[in-house]
Amino acid sequence: MGLEPNYYDRLGIPVNASTDELRSAYRGAARRLHPDTNVEPGATEMFLDVQEAYAVISDQAKRAAYDATLPPELFTDPPVKLSALYSRGKIPASKEPQLIYTLLELKPIQGNQPTSHEPLNICLVLDCSTSMQGVYMDTLKAASIELLHRLRATDVLSIVSFNDRAQVVVPGGLRLERSKIETSIRMLNTGGGTEIYQGLKTGYTEMSHIKRPDCINHLILVTDGRTYGDEEACLEIGRQAQIEQIGISALGIGNKWNDEFLDRLTSLTGGTSFYVREPGDIRIFLKEKLYKLGHSFANQIIFKHEKMPNVDLQYAFRLQPDAASLETGNQMVWGSLPREEKLLILLEFLVQNVSSSIDELELVTGRINFKIPGRATLSYSQPLRLVRPVSRETDAELPPLAIMQALSKLTLYRMQEKVRQEIEAGNIEAATSRMQFLATNLLAKGEKDLARTALREAVNIQSMRGLSEEGGKQIKYGTRALLPFNVPSSSGAPEERHHQTD
């Protein structure tokens, strides 16, 4: 279903956007689309559209008159429910540092799920370097063809191949000529080295040409190798993709690719990196990714917030739908909200010097912005303010079950993160001890294979002063896979620790 974007959607802002949000959005759009800097086809027309929208919305009288022409439902509350669950009912007044956890739950309000699926705009960026030859490339071709035949007539597919150069194998278009595309996929050949920037830049440019506001726009990078010297250039493309609301996910095949780099790249747009040990898992990954994209309710969920005095948001993790660490800057990209599931975000706050003279402590305040393709308006905004009462007494009550379960399983993943940090800092003995402790905990939870891998890596840390390529990835993605996809709904939490946010 294609909709003509209104003035707010042209600027990518909600109807309740502030003057500062309006100006910031206009400056960003004008900078990207100005004819002096953007010579891409259609950029000039989009620049003029943005100017027209800003001229109206920036004028108070014109904005009021324009708003009166829009459907009333655009000004109602967003069709999602946002709730928060806290690890403490009250924060004790103390000069000592304290950790506070908040579990955020975002889900569609019952009855608001659409009956049809919005179009997908997908770009496959495929590594065709020499190391991909053989079973990897054969499997990747077969999986890409299977994905092609799962797409609907309204979907858009483009394909980019890369090694030390990149080329558009299948240009994006509104018509899926499946037989021609399948032939192009079968003709892919391997050769050369791996330069991810070449593929990423070409894929991003191709998607930018055909990006539609009513589509779910997503780039899928598949690689088995490391890229050298162009990581920062790749991350800059990720930042631009975030601005353009283009999601990026990545699939790493084998053991030679850089998982930390791909994690950073995908986290910029709320995506996730995945690890494939066996060639056959490539097909499973692409099939599941296509399903999740096609069943999205809201996309590009971004939390913009301000730092509070004496409060440090020091860790953030998405528990569901795809587990991943999140950047903790003033603009956090949470990812997508599935139709039939919920989005679960765990935040860790370090609070210091809580005074007994205050009645409550504000942990964070900001707004959640997101897109719902196919709606009368595409952009929505909802305030989020997390606050706890301050007590003169110590809170001895245990945290709610949902938070305890989340922290219990997340602890294993964070242990391997700490191991990597210790190695980077040169603390080999500490890293070895921590890895041995992780192995013990994995064994206690019945994860025997992963525990054995952890013990082997403890030996590697001592002998090689680092993790092996294979073992490090197995532990990282193995502990990530243990994370609680079935966390109990926070709706069953005690009243004093759970609330519908403002």
C-alpha positions in Angstrom: 0.0 0.0 0.0 1.7 3.3 -1.1 0.8 6.5 0.7 1.7 10.1 -0.3 3.8 11.4 2.6 2.5 14.5 4.3 4.7 17.4 5.2 5.7 15.9 8.5 6.8 12.6 6.8 8.8 14.5 4.2 10.9 15.8 7.1 10.8 12.5 9.0 9.2 14.0 12.1 6.0 13.3 14.1 3.1 15.7 14.1 3.9 16.7 17.7 7.5 17.6 16.8 9.1 20.5 18.6 10.6 23.6 16.9 14.1 22.3 17.7 13.2 18.9 16.2 11.8 20.5 13.1 14.9 22.7 12.6 17.3 19.8 13.1 15.4 17.6 10.7 15.3 20.3 8.0 19.0 21.1 8.3 19.9 17.4 8.0 17.6 16.8 5.0 18.8 20.0 3.3 22.4 19.1 3.8 21.9 15.6 2.3 19.7 16.7 -0.7 21.0 20.1 -1.7 21.8 20.1 -5.5 25.3 21.4 -4.8 26.3 18.2 -2.9 23.8 15.5 -4.1 23.7 14.9 -7.9 21.7 11.6 -7.6 18.6 11.4 -9.8 15.5 12.7 -7.9 17.5 14.5 -5.2 16.6 18.0 -6.4 12.9 17.1 -6.4 13.2 15.8 -2.9 15.0 18.9 -1.8 12.2 21.1 -3.1 9.6 18.9 -1.4 11.5 19.3 1.9 11.7 23.1 1.4 8.0 23.2 0.8 7.2 21.2 3.9 9.5 23.3 6.1 8.0 26.6 4.8 4.6 25.5 6.0 5.5 23.7 9.3 7.9 26.4 10.5 5.3 29.1 10.3 2.9 28.8 13.3 -0.2 30.1 11.5 0.4 28.0 8.4 1.2 24.9 10.5 -2.1 25.3 12.4 -4.0 25.7 9.1 -2.3 22.7 7.6 -2.9 20.5 10.7 -6.6 21.3 10.4 -6.6 19.5 7.0 -5.1 16.3 8.3 -7.1 13.3 9.6 -7.9 13.6 13.4 -6.4 10.1 14.0 -2.9 11.5 13.3 -3.1 13.4 16.6 -4.1 10.5 18.7 -1.7 8.5 20.9 0.6 6.0 19.1 -0.8 2.5 18.6 1.8 1.0 20.9 1.9 0.3 24.7 5.1 1.2 26.5 5.8 0.1 30.0 8.7 -0.1 32.4 9.7 -2.5 35.1 12.3 -1.5 37.8 14.8 -3.5 39.8 14.0 -1.4 42.8 10.7 0.0 44.1 12.6 2.9 45.8 16.2 4.2 45.6 17.8 4.5 49.0 19.4 7.9 49.8 23.2 7.2 49.8 26.5 8.7 48.8 27.6 5.2 47.6 27.2 4.2 43.9 24.1 2.1 43.2 23.0 0.1 40.1 19.4 0.4 38.9 18.0 -1.8 36.1 14.9 -1.0 34.0 13.2 -3.4 31.7 11.3 -1.6 28.9 8.5 -3.4 27.0 7.1 -2.0 23.8 4.3 -3.9 22.0 1.4 -3.1 19.6 -1.9 -2.3 21.2 -4.3 -5.2 20.5 -6.3 -4.7 17.4 -3.9 -2.2 15.8 -1.9 -4.8 13.9 -2.4 -4.4 10.1 -4.0 -7.1 8.1 -1.6 -6.7 5.2 2.1 -6.7 5.0 4.0 -3.6 3.9 6.4 -3.7 0.9 10.0 -4.7 1.5 12.9 -2.9 -0.1 15.9 -5.3 0.4 19.5 -5.0 -0.8 21.7 -8.1 -0.6 25.4 -7.1 -0.4 27.3 -10.4 -1.1 30.9 -11.1 -0.6 32.3 -12.7 -3.7 36.0 -12.7 -2.8 38.2 -15.8 -3.4 37.7 -17.2 0.1 33.9 -17.6 -0.7 34.5 -20.1 -3.5 33.1 -23.6 -3.3 30.4 -24.6 -0.9 30.0 -21.2 0.7 29.2 -19.5 -2.6 27.0 -22.3 -3.9 25.0 -22.2 -0.7 24.7 -18.4 -0.8 23.4 -18.5 -4.3 20.8 -21.1 -3.5 19.7 -19.2 -0.4 19.5 -15.9 -2.3 17.3 -17.6 -5.0 15.1 -19.0 -2.3 14.7 -15.5 -0.8 13.9 -14.1 -4.2 11.0 -16.5 -4.7 9.6 -15.7 -1.2 9.3 -12.0 -2.1 5.9 -10.6 -3.1 5.2 -8.7 -6.3 5.1 -5.4 -4.3 8.6 -6.0 -2.9 11.9 -4.5 -4.2 15.1 -6.4 -4.4 18.6 -5.2 -5.4 21.8 -7.3 -5.2 25.4 -6.0 -5.0 28.5 -8.3 -5.3 31.9 -7.2 -4.0 35.5 -8.2 -3.5 38.0 -5.5 -3.9 35.5 -3.8 -6.2 31.7 -3.7 -6.2 29.1 -3.9 -8.8 25.3 -3.8 -8.9 24.2 -7.2 -10.1 20.5 -6.6 -9.8 19.3 -3.0 -9.8 16.4 -2.2 -7.6 13.1 -1.8 -9.4 9.4 -2.0 -8.8 9.0 -5.2 -10.8 10.6 -8.5 -9.7 11.6 -10.2 -12.9 12.4 -13.4 -11.1 13.9 -15.4 -14.0 16.3 -12.7 -14.9 17.3 -12.1 -11.3 17.8 -15.8 -10.7 20.1 -16.0 -13.8 22.1 -13.1 -12.5 22.5 -14.8 -9.1 23.7 -18.1 -10.7 26.3 -16.2 -12.7 28.1 -14.8 -9.6 31.8 -15.7 -9.6 34.4 -15.4 -6.9 37.8 -13.7 -7.0 39.9 -10.9 -5.4 40.1 -9.8 -1.8 37.5 -8.4 0.7 36.8 -4.7 0.9 33.5 -4.3 2.7 33.4 -0.5 2.1 33.1 -1.0 -1.6 30.1 -3.3 -1.3 28.5 -1.3 1.5 28.8 2.0 -0.3 27.4 0.6 -3.5 24.5 -1.1 -1.7 23.7 2.0 0.3 23.7 4.1 -2.8 21.5 1.7 -4.7 19.0 1.7 -1.8 19.0 5.5 -1.5 17.9 5.7 -5.1 14.8 3.6 -4.5 14.0 4.2 -0.8 10.3 4.6 -0.2 8.8 5.9 3.1 6.0 3.3 3.0 8.6 0.4 2.6 10.7 -1.4 5.1 14.1 -0.6 3.8 16.9 -3.0 4.9 20.4 -3.9 3.7 21.8 -7.4 4.4 25.6 -7.8 4.3 27.0 -11.3 3.9 30.8 -11.8 4.3 33.4 -14.3 5.4 36.4 -12.0 5.7 37.9 -9.0 7.3 38.2 -5.6 5.8 41.3 -3.6 6.4 41.7 0.1 6.7 38.2 1.1 5.7 36.3 0.3 8.9 35.7 4.0 9.8 34.4 4.7 6.3 32.0 1.8 6.7 30.8 3.1 10.0 30.1 6.5 8.4 27.8 4.8 5.9 26.1 3.2 8.9 25.5 6.6 10.4 24.1 7.9 7.1 21.9 4.8 6.9 20.6 5.6 10.4 19.6 9.1 9.2 17.9 7.7 6.1 16.1 5.0 8.2 17.8 2.2 6.3 18.4 -0.9 8.5 21.6 -2.9 8.3 22.1 -6.5 9.3 25.2 -8.7 8.7 25.9 -12.4 8.4 29.5 -13.5 9.2 30.4 -16.9 7.7 33.2 -19.0 9.2 35.8 -17.6 11.5 37.9 -14.9 9.7 35.5 -11.9 9.9 35.6 -9.2 12.5 32.6 -9.7 14.8 33.3 -6.5 16.9 33.3 -4.4 13.7 30.1 -5.9 12.3 28.4 -5.5 15.7 29.3 -1.7 15.7 28.1 -1.3 12.1 24.8 -3.0 12.6 24.0 -1.4 16.0 24.0 2.0 14.3 20.7 1.2 12.6 19.3 -1.2 15.2 20.3 -4.3 13.3 22.3 -7.3 14.5 25.2 -9.4 13.3 24.9 -13.2 13.1 27.4 -16.0 13.1 27.2 -19.0 10.7 29.5 -22.0 11.3 27.9 -24.3 8.7 27.1 -23.4 5.1 23.6 -24.7 5.5 22.8 -22.1 8.1 23.0 -19.4 5.5 19.7 -20.4 4.1 18.1 -20.5 7.6 19.4 -17.0 8.4 18.1 -15.4 5.2 14.7 -17.2 5.5 14.3 -16.0 9.2 15.5 -12.5 8.4 13.0 -12.1 5.5 10.2 -13.4 7.8 11.0 -10.9 10.6 11.2 -8.0 8.2 7.9 -8.9 6.6 6.3 -9.1 10.1 7.5 -5.8 11.4 4.9 -3.4 13.0 7.2 -0.4 13.7 10.6 0.3 12.4 13.6 2.5 13.2 12.7 2.9 16.9 15.0 5.6 18.2 15.3 6.9 21.8 16.6 10.4 22.1 17.4 11.4 25.6 19.2 13.8 28.0 21.8 12.9 30.6 20.6 13.4 34.1 22.8 14.7 37.0 24.5 11.9 39.0 23.0 9.3 36.7 25.0 7.4 34.1 23.3 5.1 31.5 26.3 2.7 31.3 24.8 -0.3 29.5 21.9 -1.1 27.2 20.9 -4.4 25.7 18.1 -5.5 23.4 16.7 -8.9 24.7 14.0 -9.4 22.1 13.4 -9.8 19.2 17.2 -10.1 18.2 19.6 -10.0 21.1 22.3 -7.3 20.8 24.2 -4.7 22.7 23.1 -1.1 22.1 25.0 2.1 21.9 24.3 4.3 25.0 24.7 7.7 23.4 22.1 10.4 23.4 20.5 8.7 20.4 19.9 5.0 20.9 18.5 2.9 18.0 16.5 0.1 19.4 15.5 -1.6 16.1 12.1 -2.9 15.1 8.9 -4.0 16.9 7.4 -7.3 15.5 3.6 -7.6 15.0 3.0 -10.6 17.2 5.9 -10.1 19.7 7.3 -7.3 21.9 10.5 -5.3 22.0 12.4 -5.7 25.3 15.2 -3.3 26.3 17.3 -3.7 29.5 18.9 -0.5 30.7 21.6 -0.3 33.5 21.9 3.0 35.4 24.7 3.8 37.8 23.5 6.5 40.2 25.7 8.3 42.7 25.2 10.6 45.7 21.5 10.2 46.0 20.5 13.0 48.4 17.9 12.5 51.2 16.6 16.0 50.5 14.9 14.9 47.2 11.7 12.9 46.9 12.5 11.3 43.5 15.4 10.7 41.2 15.0 11.1 37.4 16.9 8.3 35.7 16.4 9.5 32.1 14.0 11.6 30.1 13.5 11.8 26.3 11.3 10.7 23.4 10.9 7.5 21.4 10.5 8.1 17.7 9.5 5.4 15.3 8.0 4.6 11.9 4.9 2.6 11.1 4.8 1.9 7.3 1.4 2.0 5.7 -0.2 4.3 8.3 -1.8 7.7 7.5 1.3 9.2 9.1 4.5 7.3 9.1 6.3 9.0 12.0 5.3 8.7 15.6 6.7 10.1 18.9 6.1 9.1 22.5 7.7 10.6 25.7 9.6 8.4 28.0 10.5 9.5 31.5 12.0 7.0 34.0 11.9 8.1 37.6 12.1 6.4 41.0 11.1 7.7 44.5 13.9 8.2 47.0 13.7 6.5 50.4 15.5 7.2 53.6 15.6 3.4 54.2 17.2 0.5 52.4 15.0 -1.3 49.9 15.4 -5.0 50.9 12.8 -6.3 48.4 14.1 -8.6 45.6 13.9 -7.4 42.0 10.9 -8.7 39.9 11.3 -12.1 38.4 11.5 -10.8 34.8 14.5 -8.7 35.6 16.2 -11.4 37.7 15.8 -13.9 34.8 17.1 -11.3 32.2 20.1 -10.5 34.4 20.9 -14.1 35.1 21.3 -15.0 31.5 22.8 -11.7 30.4 25.5 -12.3 33.0 27.0 -15.0 30.9 27.2 -12.8 27.8 28.7 -10.0 29.8 31.3 -12.3 31.2 32.7 -12.9 27.7 32.6 -9.1 27.1 34.7 -8.6 30.2 37.2 -11.2 29.1 37.7 -9.3 25.8 38.2 -6.1 27.8 40.7 -7.7 30.1 42.7 -9.0 27.1 42.7 -5.7 25.4 44.0 -4.1 28.6 46.7 -6.7 28.9 45.3 -8.3 32.0 45.9 -11.9 30.9 45.6 -13.5 34.4 42.3 -11.7 35.1 41.0 -12.7 31.6 42.0 -16.3 32.1 40.3 -16.5 35.5 37.1 -14.9 34.2 37.0 -17.3 31.3 37.4 -20.3 33.6 34.6 -18.9 35.8 32.4 -18.5 32.7 33.1 -22.2 31.8 32.0 -23.2 35.3 28.8 -21.3 35.0 28.0 -22.7 31.6 28.6 -26.2 32.8 26.2 -25.6 35.8 23.5 -24.5 33.3 24.0 -27.7 31.2 25.8 -26.1 28.3 28.6 -28.7 28.1 29.8 -28.0 24.6 30.0 -24.3 25.2 31.7 -24.9 28.6 34.4 -27.0 26.9 35.0 -24.3 24.4 35.4 -21.8 27.2 38.0 -24.0 28.9 39.9 -24.3 25.7 39.9 -20.5 25.3 41.2 -20.1 28.8 44.3 -22.1 27.7 44.5 -20.0 24.5 44.4 -16.8 26.5 47.4 -18.0 28.5 49.4 -19.3 25.6 48.4 -16.8 22.8 47.4 -13.8 25.0 44.1 -13.8 23.2 41.1 -15.7 22.0 41.1 -18.0 18.9 39.0 -16.8 15.9 36.7 -19.7 16.2 36.4 -20.1 19.9 35.9 -16.4 20.5 32.9 -16.3 18.1 31.4 -19.5 19.4 31.4 -18.2 23.0 30.1 -14.7 22.0 27.3 -15.9 19.9 26.7 -19.0 22.0 26.1 -17.0 25.1 24.0 -14.5 23.1 21.8 -17.3 22.0 21.1 -18.2 25.6 19.5 -14.9 26.3 15.8 -14.9 27.4 13.6 -14.7 24.4 10.7 -15.7 26.6 11.1 -13.1 29.4 7.8 -12.9 31.3 5.6 -9.9 30.5 6.2 -7.0 32.8 2.4 -6.8 33.1 2.6 -9.3 36.0 5.0 -7.2 38.0 4.2 -5.7 41.4 2.3 -2.4 41.1 5.0 -0.2 42.7 7.6 -1.4 40.2 5.7 -1.3 37.0 3.9 1.6 35.2 2.7 2.7 31.9 5.1 5.5 30.9 3.9 9.0 30.3 
